[in-house]
């Protein structure tokens, strides 16, 4: 399974916390299992600093004001059709009933110039943002690059991932989030099958993957589960149980961030593929 480079994707605030509480983490990210010992209030403060940086970037680039106390959900990746960036909007009435005034959405990504399907997805996103108006603030950050990718994965509260099973080979954007204590809300595909522990490292979307389910795919099951969990689990936890939310942030770092990184990947290649000792990166 793939991994991401911790030193590249961790926020400034989280880096300071890790340096203080987990010496040597950057050379040995496996030590991030100790993140459960970092004081919850420090985790939250570091995250909120990243969130304010993201909101400032949104204001600068779009002129749109997002609120720091509203649950902010991110989705940023290639605009390929199988990634279903528009699944969230498949039932606009239900979406508004569940989330109006309770979430704000950050989208970013690019479609290949010859990918008409991907460009159509982006058009549907823009159309949806106009329909929901002020009820659900939505922003699309243009010219997606590594800098914007880092700003978003560090600053959102929740990472949304809705690929069409079994098309997601691995997926790395969600891994970047885990280093910053940002939980994933994702279809069970790619790396998330390994990283997912319900109500601990995040939440799943849709049924468990099975061979028959992949052949006879009912997308409404994913959409309905997405709305149900936003309504009954995610939104109530964020607004009414901050202690549980931060508890999950700690475990996201400790269980996912400590494992889905390039150091672990390099070690496994050395030891399992080439039968040599891993000497670090």
Order of alpha helices (4+ residues) and beta strands (2+ residues): alpha-alpha-alpha-beta-alpha-beta-alpha-beta-alpha-beta-alpha-beta-alpha-beta-alpha-alpha-alpha-alpha-alpha
